C-alpha cells in the first residue's frame, strides 16, 4: 500500500552572528549574499516540487 504525505512542515532559523563572520563590515556583505543564495536555492526547490506535482 503506497504512503502519501499530504503535509510537510519544515522549520529553520537563519541567524547572522558577527562573531562567526569575523566582525567586520565586509563580512556583512558576504552574509547578505549568502542569505540571498540560500533564498534562491529554496525558491528553486519549491518551484521544482510544484512542477513535479503538475506532472502527476
C-alpha positions as CSV (number, residue, x, y, z in Angstrom):
1,X,0.0,0.0,0.0
2,X,1.5,3.3,-1.0
3,X,2.1,6.0,1.6
4,X,1.0,9.5,0.7
5,X,2.3,12.5,2.6
6,X,-0.1,15.4,2.4
7,X,1.7,17.9,4.5
8,X,5.4,18.5,5.2
9,X,6.4,21.2,7.7
10,X,10.0,22.4,7.6
11,X,11.2,25.0,10.1
12,X,14.6,26.6,10.2
13,X,16.3,29.6,11.8
14,X,18.9,31.6,9.9
15,X,20.9,33.9,12.1
16,X,23.8,36.2,11.3
17,X,26.2,36.3,14.2
18,X,29.0,38.8,13.7
19,X,31.5,36.7,15.8
20,X,31.1,33.8,13.4
21,X,31.5,36.1,10.3
22,X,34.7,37.9,11.5
23,X,33.0,41.0,12.9
24,X,34.0,43.5,10.1
25,X,31.6,45.3,7.7
26,X,32.9,43.4,4.7
27,X,31.6,40.2,6.1
28,X,28.1,41.7,6.4
29,X,28.0,42.0,2.6
30,X,29.0,38.3,2.4
31,X,26.3,37.4,4.8
32,X,23.7,39.2,2.7
33,X,25.0,37.5,-0.4
34,X,25.0,34.1,1.4
35,X,21.4,34.7,2.6
36,X,20.3,35.6,-0.9
37,X,21.9,32.4,-2.2
38,X,20.0,30.4,0.4
39,X,16.8,32.0,-0.5
40,X,17.4,31.5,-4.2
41,X,18.1,27.8,-3.6
42,X,14.9,27.4,-1.6
43,X,12.8,29.1,-4.3
44,X,14.4,26.8,-6.9
45,X,13.5,23.7,-4.8
46,X,9.9,24.9,-4.2
47,X,9.4,25.5,-7.9
48,X,10.8,22.1,-8.8
49,X,8.4,20.5,-6.3
50,X,5.4,22.4,-7.8
51,X,6.5,21.4,-11.3
52,X,6.7,17.8,-10.3
53,X,3.2,18.0,-8.8
54,X,1.8,19.3,-12.0
55,X,3.2,16.4,-14.0
56,X,1.4,13.8,-11.8
